[in-house]
Amino acid sequence: MNKLTKAEEQVMQYLWQIEKGFLKDVLELFPEPKPHTNTISTILKILMDKGFVSHKTFGRQHEYFPLISKENYSGRSIKSLVKNYFEGSYTNAVSFLVEKNEISVEDLELLLDELKNKD
């Protein structure tokens, strides 16, 4: 799977949020100062080339929509992160988060309890 640049990921976040939309719809979601229309148009073209986005044509306008779900992309990204930075060990990744105070042991215990009760 291709990786997204920060700008591409931001556009994807907005597309996931609205599910489908025209260039103007995506542009409206950007905070001020908004990027130029040509910039977003170029990013959408790149996302189509990478297989993340497609579009339907209505006259001269394109309605864009994601081809990959946010959940799917997130899962692949986390898997890649763990593989590349934590020798493929989710235990090492979670230990790192605890050591850096990104997640507390208490939160981890709550999460484990929730997961155990799911079954």
DRENDRENFI-111216 format. One record per atom (N, C-alpha, C): x, y, z. Coordinates in steps of 0.02 Angstrom, whole numbers, plus 50000, padded with zeros to 5 digits. Layout:
BEGIN
XYZ ...
END
This chain:
BEGIN
500424994150000 500005000050000 500445006250000 500255011049959 500615017349958 500505021150023 501015024950042 500945029150101 500705036050079 500375039350125 500125046050111 500575051250142 500665056750106 501015062450136 500545065750186 500805070350225 500395073850274 499805077450240 499945080850184 499425084450148 498895079650119 499125074050092 498665069150065 498235066150120 498535064850177 498165062050233 497635066950258 497805073350258 497325078350280 496715078550233 496825078150168 496275078050120 495865071650130 496205066050141 495845059750154 495415060250217 495675063450269 495295064250331 494635067850316 494675073050275 494065076850258 493595072750215 493865068850168 493435064550126 493105059150168 493475056350215 493165051350260 492605054550300 492715060750320 492215064350360 491575065550320 491635067750258 491035069350218 490795063550174 491195058350168 491055052250129 491095053250054 490865058850028 490945060549958 490825068049951 491155071049902 491055078149894 491455080949835 491255086949816 491595090449763 492205094149791 492625096549748 493225100149769 493055105749818 492535109549804 492335115049849 492135112549918 491835106549922 491635103749986 492245102050029 492745099149997 493365097550032 493715103950054 493755108750009 494105115050024 493775118750083 493115118450088 492765121850142 492965119250211 493185113050215 493355110050280 494045112250306 494445115050262 495115117350283 495055123750325 495465124250376 495465130450416 495795136150376 495675142050399 495995147950368 496735148050389 497185150150348 497095151850278 497025145450236 496515145250195 496375139350154 496895138650099 497075132450082 497535131450026 497195133449961 497595134549910 497325136449845 496945130449815 496435131949777 496025126849744 496455122149703 496955124749667 497385120549625 497785115549667 497975117649727 498345113149772 497925107149791 497305108349811 496855102849831 496685098549770 496595101649713 496455097949652 497025093349634 497635095749642 498225091649628 498275085849677 498145087249741 498175081849791 497645076549776 497045078649757 496525073749740 496735069549680 497065072549631 497305068749573 497835063649594 498275065649638 498795061049664 498465055349702 497955056949743 497605051749781 497245046849734 496995049349677 496695044849628 497225040449596 497805043349580 498345039549551 498595034149598 498585035549663 498815030749713 498275025549730 497675026549705 497135021649717 496745022749781 496805028549811 496445030049873 495765033249860 495695036549803 495095040549788 494875039149716 494225039649706 493955039549638 493455045249633 493145045749575 492655051149566 492115049349516 491555052849522 491025052649472 491015059449440 490895059549375 490885065949339 490175068249328 490055074549345 489415077849334 489565084149293 489475083549227 489655089149184 490405090249186 490595096149210 491315097649215 491575096949286 491155094649331 491365093949401 491435086649420 491875085449467 491995078649492 491775078149565 491415072949580 491245071449650 491715065849672 492125067449722 492645062849745 492385058649804 492645052549808 492475048149864 493065043449877 493155041549941 493715037149958 493595029949934 494125026649914 494095019549895 494325015049952 494635017950002 494875014250060 494575017450122 494345013350168 494045016050229 494585018650276 494385023050320 494845025750370 495085020050415 494635015550432 494815009850475 495345005450442 495255004150378 495735000050341 496415003350338 496415009850321 497055013450316 497395013850385 497005015250437 497285015650505 497605009050525 497255003550511 497514996950529 498174995550493 498194997150429 498814995950391 499385000450416 499215006550434 499715011250458 500015008950524 499575006650569 499815004350635 500244998150626 500014993550582 500404987550570 501094989250543 501134994050497 501774996150469 502204999550521 501915003650563 502275007050617 502585001950665 502184997050685 502434991950732 502984987850699 502894986150636 503394982250601 504054986050594 504014992450575 504614996350560 504974999150621 504605000350675 504915003650732 504944999450796 504564993950798 504534989950859 504644982550845 505044981150792 505214974250774 504604969750767 504034972650747 503424968750738 503074966850802 503304969550858 503024967650923 502544973050949 501914971150955 501414975750983 501554976851058 501844971951090 502034972651160 502554978251167 503044978251124 503544983651125 503224990451112 502744990651066 502414996951050 502014999551110 501644995151143 501254997251201 501724999151259 502254995451269 502744997251321 503035004151308 503175005651246 503435012251228 502925017751247 502295016551232 501775021451249 501715022551324 501775017151362 501745017751435 502345021551461 502945019851435 503555023251457 503545030651441 503245032551385 503215039651365 502595043151393 502245039851439 501645042551471 501105044551421 501075040951365 500545042051316 499915038251335 500005032851373 499445029051400 499645026651470 499185027051515 499335024951584 499205017451591 499505014651642 499395007551658 498655006451674 498355011351708 497645010851726 497205010651663 497365014951615 496985014951552 497075008351515 497685005751518 497824999351487 497424993751519 497384993851586 496984988851621 496244989451604 495984995551598 495294996551578 495164993851508 495634995151464 495574992651396 495574985051395 496014981951432 496034974651436 495374971851463 495104975051515 494464972851542 493904973351490 493894978851452 493394979651399 493464974151347 494084972651327 494194967551277 493994960651303 494134959351366 493944952751395 493184952051398 492834957551412 492114957351418 491754957351351 492114958651298 491814958651231 491604951651210 491984946751230 491854939751209 491294936751245 
END
